[in-house]
């Protein structure tokens, strides 16, 4: 087992991936500028601080560790912010990824696992999304990820960069052992916001939009446990190790839950009622995003093991109770 360069390894999903890689016998090398990640989350391998736009620093890290593959998680990911300030998404996500890809190719590291998103599809109401659905992102975040997917395809043609792209749905939960978990400043993800309201860390939860064309008027999303998600990334890595071709996989459960469903599940887990304020819709939010794909199960053998709404909330709540990276 060799070194794996994990960009964004100090962040939510990246830190869980590093734990899974280490448990599988790899050495995860975290590359992170700590813009949204946490130094305390780097527990499972070496840490190299640096920015994706710093090509010289990337070249140093590739030369020092000679990774056999890259897992690329580093990105800005707030939909609302991407609508207000698209330029930073094109600069950070797209230009940064270009520098990373060029550095990987220059170092002869030609296996690449990319963290994409179902936001590349845009708003396909009442459609179960599979990998063949048209990509029409409605916000700069989704557009930036689609651009990176295109970039990977171009670099495969020109330089033989083989890649696995994972377009995933809403990631939730935490490490069941509470070594790492989800913590953002500011927090924007639904489940930790709900748990913050339950714990009294915020006065109330604002529900953005109660008039969507859904059974209860709130947005519907497909939630996947972070530990299931990183298991798929390990399988994607092995797919490339076995010499298989580049591939795109959706990662979701195929089951959609509304915002109100999440609130009710959190209340059932904690026994505490969530204080709620009804707010206006946010620009760039889709009505319904649910996976209809079975490709990851059929080809990677990936079957989500912890992605029930109750388990995701229980694990997230355990992490919340254990404490955060910063107070």
C-alpha positions as CSV (number, residue, x, y, z in Angstrom):
1,X,0.0,0.0,0.0
2,X,1.3,3.4,-0.9
3,X,0.8,7.1,-0.3
4,X,-2.5,8.8,-1.3
5,X,-2.6,12.6,-1.6
6,X,-5.8,13.7,0.0
7,X,-6.6,17.4,-0.8
8,X,-9.0,18.8,1.7
9,X,-8.0,16.1,4.2
10,X,-8.6,18.4,7.1
11,X,-12.2,18.9,6.1
12,X,-15.4,17.0,6.9
13,X,-15.4,14.3,4.2
14,X,-11.6,14.3,3.6
15,X,-10.8,13.6,7.3
16,X,-13.2,10.6,7.2
17,X,-11.5,9.4,4.0
18,X,-8.1,9.7,5.7
19,X,-9.3,7.5,8.5
20,X,-10.7,4.9,6.1
21,X,-7.5,5.0,4.0
22,X,-5.3,4.4,7.0
23,X,-7.5,1.5,8.2
24,X,-7.1,0.0,4.7
25,X,-3.3,0.1,4.9
26,X,-2.6,3.3,2.9
27,X,-0.8,6.4,4.1
28,X,-3.1,9.4,3.6
29,X,-1.1,12.6,3.0
30,X,-3.4,15.6,3.8
31,X,-2.9,18.7,1.7
32,X,-5.0,21.5,3.0
33,X,-4.9,25.3,3.4
34,X,-7.1,25.2,6.5
35,X,-9.5,27.7,4.9
36,X,-12.4,25.5,6.0
37,X,-10.6,22.5,7.4
38,X,-9.2,21.9,10.9
39,X,-5.7,20.9,11.9
40,X,-7.1,18.8,14.7
41,X,-8.9,16.6,12.1
42,X,-5.5,15.4,10.7
43,X,-4.9,12.3,12.8
44,X,-4.2,9.5,10.4
45,X,-1.2,10.5,8.3
46,X,1.2,13.4,7.5
47,X,0.0,16.9,7.0
48,X,1.2,19.4,4.4
49,X,-0.2,22.9,4.5
50,X,-0.7,24.5,1.2
51,X,-3.0,26.0,-1.4
52,X,-4.2,24.4,-4.6
53,X,-3.2,27.5,-6.5
54,X,0.4,27.2,-5.3
55,X,2.0,25.1,-8.0
56,X,5.5,25.1,-6.5
57,X,4.2,23.9,-3.2
58,X,2.2,21.1,-4.9
59,X,5.3,20.0,-6.8
60,X,7.2,19.8,-3.6
61,X,4.6,17.6,-2.0
62,X,4.4,15.3,-5.0
63,X,8.2,15.0,-5.1
64,X,8.4,14.3,-1.3
65,X,5.7,11.6,-1.1
66,X,5.4,10.3,-4.6
67,X,1.7,9.4,-4.1
68,X,0.2,6.6,-6.2
69,X,-3.1,8.4,-6.5
70,X,-4.9,11.6,-5.6
71,X,-8.3,11.9,-3.8
72,X,-9.5,15.4,-4.4
73,X,-12.0,16.8,-1.9
74,X,-10.7,20.4,-1.5
75,X,-13.3,22.9,-2.7
76,X,-15.6,25.7,-1.6
77,X,-19.1,24.2,-1.5
78,X,-21.7,26.7,-0.3
79,X,-24.5,27.1,-2.9
80,X,-25.7,30.5,-1.6
81,X,-22.2,31.9,-1.5
82,X,-21.5,30.6,-5.0
83,X,-24.6,32.6,-6.2
84,X,-23.4,35.8,-4.6
85,X,-19.7,35.5,-5.4
86,X,-19.2,33.1,-8.3
87,X,-15.7,34.4,-9.0
88,X,-14.2,32.8,-5.9
89,X,-15.7,29.4,-7.0
90,X,-14.1,29.6,-10.4
91,X,-10.8,30.7,-8.9
92,X,-10.6,28.3,-6.0
93,X,-12.4,25.2,-7.4
94,X,-11.6,25.4,-11.1
95,X,-8.2,27.1,-11.2
96,X,-7.1,25.3,-8.1
97,X,-8.0,22.0,-9.6
98,X,-6.2,22.8,-12.8
99,X,-3.0,23.4,-10.9
100,X,-3.5,20.1,-9.0
101,X,-4.2,18.1,-12.1
102,X,-1.2,19.6,-13.9
103,X,1.1,18.8,-10.9
104,X,-0.2,15.2,-10.7
105,X,0.5,14.7,-14.4
106,X,3.9,16.2,-14.2
107,X,4.7,13.8,-11.3
108,X,3.4,10.8,-13.1
109,X,0.6,10.3,-10.6
110,X,-2.2,9.3,-13.1
111,X,-4.9,7.8,-10.8
112,X,-7.4,10.5,-9.7
113,X,-10.5,10.1,-7.5
114,X,-12.6,13.3,-7.7
115,X,-15.3,14.5,-5.3
116,X,-18.0,15.9,-7.5
117,X,-21.7,16.6,-6.7
118,X,-25.2,16.0,-7.9
119,X,-25.5,19.8,-8.1
120,X,-24.0,19.4,-11.6
121,X,-27.4,18.1,-12.8
122,X,-29.3,21.2,-11.8
123,X,-33.1,21.1,-11.1
124,X,-34.7,17.9,-12.5
125,X,-38.0,17.8,-10.7
126,X,-39.6,14.4,-10.2
127,X,-36.6,12.7,-11.9
128,X,-34.5,10.0,-10.3
129,X,-31.0,11.1,-11.3
130,X,-28.6,8.7,-12.9
131,X,-25.2,9.3,-14.5
132,X,-26.8,9.8,-17.9
133,X,-29.0,12.7,-16.9
134,X,-28.2,16.0,-18.5
135,X,-25.9,18.3,-16.5
136,X,-27.4,21.8,-16.2
137,X,-26.2,23.3,-13.0
138,X,-28.1,26.3,-11.6
139,X,-25.4,27.7,-9.4
140,X,-21.7,28.4,-9.6
141,X,-20.8,25.6,-7.2
142,X,-22.3,22.9,-9.5
143,X,-20.9,24.6,-12.5
144,X,-17.4,24.6,-11.1
145,X,-17.6,20.9,-10.4
146,X,-18.9,20.2,-13.9
147,X,-16.0,22.2,-15.3
148,X,-13.5,20.0,-13.3
149,X,-15.1,16.9,-14.6
150,X,-14.6,18.1,-18.2
151,X,-11.0,19.0,-17.3
152,X,-10.3,15.4,-16.1
153,X,-11.7,14.0,-19.4
154,X,-9.4,16.3,-21.4
155,X,-6.4,15.4,-19.4
156,X,-7.1,11.7,-19.9
157,X,-7.1,12.1,-23.6
158,X,-3.9,14.2,-23.6
159,X,-2.0,12.6,-20.7
160,X,-3.6,9.3,-19.7
161,X,-5.0,10.6,-16.4
162,X,-7.5,7.9,-15.3
163,X,-10.2,9.1,-13.0
164,X,-13.2,8.0,-11.0
165,X,-15.7,10.8,-10.5
166,X,-18.2,10.6,-7.6
167,X,-21.3,12.8,-7.9
168,X,-22.8,12.5,-4.5
169,X,-25.9,13.7,-2.8
170,X,-26.2,15.2,0.7
171,X,-23.5,13.8,3.0
172,X,-24.4,13.5,6.7
173,X,-23.4,11.7,9.9
174,X,-20.0,11.3,11.4
175,X,-17.4,8.8,12.4
176,X,-19.2,6.4,14.8
177,X,-16.2,6.5,17.1
178,X,-16.4,10.3,17.1
179,X,-12.7,10.8,16.2
180,X,-13.7,13.2,13.4
181,X,-16.9,14.7,12.4
182,X,-18.7,17.6,10.7
183,X,-17.8,21.1,11.8
184,X,-18.0,24.3,9.7
185,X,-17.8,27.9,10.5
186,X,-20.2,29.2,9.5
187,X,-22.3,26.0,9.6
188,X,-24.6,25.6,6.5
189,X,-25.5,21.9,6.5
190,X,-29.0,20.9,7.6
191,X,-28.3,18.1,10.2
192,X,-25.7,20.0,12.2
193,X,-27.8,23.1,12.1
194,X,-30.7,21.1,13.5
195,X,-28.5,19.6,16.2
196,X,-27.1,23.0,17.1
197,X,-30.7,24.2,17.6
198,X,-31.5,21.2,19.8
199,X,-28.3,21.8,21.8
200,X,-29.1,25.5,22.3
201,X,-26.1,26.7,20.3
202,X,-28.5,28.7,18.1
203,X,-31.9,30.1,19.0
204,X,-33.8,28.4,16.2
205,X,-33.5,26.6,12.8
206,X,-34.5,28.6,9.8
207,X,-36.2,26.5,7.1
208,X,-35.5,28.1,3.8
209,X,-38.7,27.7,1.7
210,X,-41.9,26.0,2.8
211,X,-43.8,26.4,-0.5
212,X,-41.9,23.9,-2.7
213,X,-43.9,21.4,-4.7
214,X,-43.3,18.6,-2.3
215,X,-45.7,16.8,0.2
216,X,-44.8,19.1,3.1
217,X,-43.6,22.1,1.2
218,X,-39.9,21.7,2.0
219,X,-36.9,20.6,-0.2
220,X,-36.2,16.9,-0.6
221,X,-32.7,15.5,-0.6
222,X,-31.0,12.1,-0.8
223,X,-28.8,11.7,2.3
224,X,-25.8,9.3,2.4
225,X,-23.7,8.6,5.5
226,X,-20.2,9.9,5.3
227,X,-18.7,6.5,6.2
228,X,-20.6,4.9,3.4
229,X,-19.4,7.7,1.1
230,X,-15.7,7.2,1.9
231,X,-16.1,3.4,1.5
232,X,-17.1,4.1,-2.1
233,X,-14.0,6.2,-2.5
234,X,-11.8,3.3,-1.4
235,X,-13.6,1.1,-3.9
236,X,-13.0,3.7,-6.6
237,X,-9.3,3.8,-5.7
238,X,-9.1,0.0,-6.1
239,X,-11.0,0.2,-9.4
240,X,-8.2,2.4,-10.7
241,X,-5.5,0.1,-9.1
242,X,-7.0,-2.8,-11.0
243,X,-6.4,-0.9,-14.3
244,X,-10.1,-0.3,-15.1
245,X,-11.1,2.7,-17.1
246,X,-12.4,6.1,-16.1
247,X,-15.9,6.1,-14.7
248,X,-18.6,8.3,-13.2
249,X,-20.7,7.1,-10.3
250,X,-23.6,8.7,-8.4
251,X,-23.5,8.1,-4.6
252,X,-26.9,8.2,-3.0
253,X,-29.5,5.9,-1.4
254,X,-32.4,6.5,-3.8
255,X,-34.5,7.7,-0.9
256,X,-35.5,11.3,-0.5
257,X,-36.2,13.1,2.8
258,X,-37.6,16.5,3.2
259,X,-36.3,19.1,5.6
260,X,-39.3,18.4,7.9
261,X,-38.5,14.7,7.8
262,X,-35.0,15.4,9.0
263,X,-36.3,17.7,11.8
264,X,-38.7,15.0,13.0
265,X,-36.0,12.3,12.9
266,X,-33.7,14.5,15.0
267,X,-36.4,15.1,17.5
268,X,-37.0,11.4,17.8
269,X,-33.3,10.7,18.3
270,X,-32.7,13.4,20.9
271,X,-36.1,13.7,22.5
272,X,-35.9,17.5,22.1
273,X,-38.2,19.7,20.0
274,X,-36.5,21.8,17.3
275,X,-37.4,25.5,17.4
276,X,-38.2,26.4,13.7
277,X,-38.5,29.7,11.8
278,X,-39.9,29.7,8.3
279,X,-37.7,31.6,5.9
280,X,-37.7,32.5,2.2
281,X,-36.2,30.2,-0.5
282,X,-32.5,30.5,-1.2
283,X,-31.4,31.2,-4.7
284,X,-29.9,28.2,-6.4
285,X,-31.7,25.6,-4.3
286,X,-33.4,22.7,-6.1
287,X,-36.7,21.3,-5.2
288,X,-35.7,17.6,-5.2
289,X,-32.4,15.8,-5.6
290,X,-32.6,12.0,-5.4
291,X,-30.4,9.4,-6.9
292,X,-31.8,6.8,-9.2
293,X,-28.5,5.1,-10.0
294,X,-27.5,1.5,-9.3
295,X,-24.2,1.8,-11.1
296,X,-22.0,2.0,-8.0
297,X,-23.7,-1.0,-6.5
298,X,-23.5,-3.0,-9.7
299,X,-20.0,-2.1,-10.7
300,X,-18.2,-1.3,-7.4
301,X,-20.2,-3.6,-5.2
302,X,-21.0,-0.5,-3.0
303,X,-24.0,-1.0,-0.7
304,X,-24.6,1.8,1.9
305,X,-24.5,0.2,5.4
306,X,-25.3,3.2,7.7
307,X,-27.3,5.5,5.5
308,X,-30.6,5.4,7.4
309,X,-31.8,8.8,8.6
310,X,-31.8,7.7,12.2
311,X,-28.2,6.3,12.1
312,X,-26.9,9.4,10.4
313,X,-28.4,11.6,13.0
314,X,-27.4,9.4,15.9
315,X,-23.7,9.4,14.8
316,X,-23.8,13.2,14.1
317,X,-25.4,13.7,17.6
318,X,-22.7,11.6,19.2
319,X,-20.1,13.8,17.5
320,X,-21.9,16.9,18.7
321,X,-21.9,15.7,22.2
322,X,-18.2,14.7,22.1
323,X,-17.2,18.3,21.3
324,X,-15.9,20.2,18.3
325,X,-12.5,21.2,16.9
326,X,-13.1,24.7,18.0
327,X,-15.3,26.2,20.7
